[in-house]
Amino acid sequence: MSDRAELLAAIRAKAIVRGDFILSSGQHADWYIDLRRVLLDGRVAPLAGRVMLDLTRDLEYEAVGGLTLGADPVATAMMHAAAAAGGGAPIDAFVVRKAEKQHGLQRRIEGPDVAGRRVLAVEDTSTTGASSLTAVDALREAGAEVVGVAVVVDRGARERVTERGLAFRAAFTLSDLGVLPVRGGAPGAHRARTAAAAGRWYPGPGREDPRPGRGVRRLPGGTGAGGTRRTRRWR
């Protein structure tokens, strides 16, 4: 099995969590991709490092990193994979803080200096590209030459990143993972659409299941806002 195929299998098995979630972009999703579950796994992280190095080999950079926290395990995996491979110049890693540190050295970018160097901005997964582009702006302000953006899983960021004139690389897309694209709407909307397409009933909160002998399935432990009992959605 190739590194890419093995990494994809690990992501499908460990990183896709089903439920109702609000993403950092403010969008709702019926699934959440928690890549920390694989990128911080001692067996899988080296696979991720090798896959991302191979994916971005044509971009020629000296250091990798991005906005903490999503970028950190990606950057370190790539740094260690490059060192393990040998035969070439090492790749440094760096961390971009969400805001400049207010004490100590008061740095926004931690690690080896990036000024005057070709760097790659990375992220574990991105829906809008906002985190990656925040890192790009900080890196350019620090004097780095940003050669592009690379993510392990692209949830829809490609267009916004490439609009900025940046190269964009993604190891996987949502279709590779077998999940639906994120769209607007209330929590549960995606699962409801999927259930409808498959001919299954999917009630929202407080809705009755019209099938014989079925009704509202309630969560234990009291009521929600306004005295309405919370309900658990059927899968």
Secondary structure, 3 states (H helix, E strand, C coil): CCHHHHHHHHHHHHCEEEEEEECCCCCEEEEEECCHHHHCCCCCHHHHHHHHHHHCHHHCCCEEEEECCCCHHHHHHHHHHHHHHCCCCCCEEEEECCCCCCCCCCCCEECCCCCCCEEEEEEEEECCCHHHHHHHHHHHHCCCEEEEEEEEEECCCHHHHHCCCCEEEEEEEHHHHCCCCCECCCCCHHHHHHHHHCCCCCCCCCCCCCCCCCCCCEEEEEECHHHCEEECCCC
